[in-house]
Amino acid sequence: MSSTLGSAIDASASALDAQRVRMEVAVSNLANAESTRSADGQPYRRRDVVLESNSFGAALGDPVQATGVRVAGVLEDQSEFQRRYEPTHPDADKDGFVAVPNVNVPEEMVDMLGAARAYQANLNAISLIRDTIQRALELAK
Amino acid sequence: MGEIRNDAAVMAALGRQMTRAVQRQAVAAGNLANLDTPGYQTKEVRFTDALDDHLQGGVTVAVTNKAHLGGPAGSASGPESGNAAGLQSRRDGNNVQLDRELLAMGKAASDFSAAQTILAAKFRLVRYAINEGR
């Protein structure tokens, strides 16, 4: 029983981790929404988190185990840069256009909100599981 | 009440109820963890299968409530978890519903709590008997 509850806490904790990464990536996308130069000389490319489910208990042969989640990778969004007419900008091309990052601010805000809600839900789950463990321990009193 | 022969049977049934509640909670926690995983399908514990397994084992069922599972405490057949049916998938192929999973967790927690309270009361009675009513 405790291993089932243990796997449940592990799964929720892995989700907290994954959602935190999602939040960090959304924040760095927002922070760099106007960065026209990055390490490779190009404007900043929007990053995206890829999540993947990860079964902890499958190897142990227990059919009822919580499935965790993990970050499979952080990928760069290869969509086109936006072009903005701004002739006075130092990075403007000869026609006066500046390539600005392919970051869509409202989209990042929604993503952050989703990550925050999911984080909260998993935190809630952990406290419920802790309550269950506490109740189980009370039997020994 | 004729089916309940002794305290041990009741305690075993309560123990099973607690185990089931924990399993439901673990599966719901896994679903919550995968709230945003593309392609993830909601999992659930299959109780009817577990019940059938118990009944086909030819054991006498001692139940204190219609919702309890009977059978001996150390039954070999365990419950399976499978994909939940009848849920609408989102565009990324994920069909986890936040409210459904939180509700399942809360319900499992209160089921566990109820069984724990009764089991603790049972233990108190047994202890009372052992101490000859002192």
Interface residues (C-beta under 8 A of the other chain):
Chain A: M1 T4 L5 S7 A8 I9 A11 S12 S14 A15 A18 Q19 R22 V50 L51 E52 S53 D62 P63 V64 Q65 A66 T67 G68 V69 G114 A115 R117 A118 A121 N122 N124 A125 L128 I129 D131 T132 R135 A136 E138 L139 K141
Chain B: M18 T19 A21 V22 Q23 Q25 A26 V27 A28 A29 G30 N31 L32 A33 N34 L35 D36 T37 P38 Y40 K43 V45 G78 P79 E80 S81 L98 E101 L102 M105 G106 A108 A109 F112 S113 Q116 L119 A120 F123
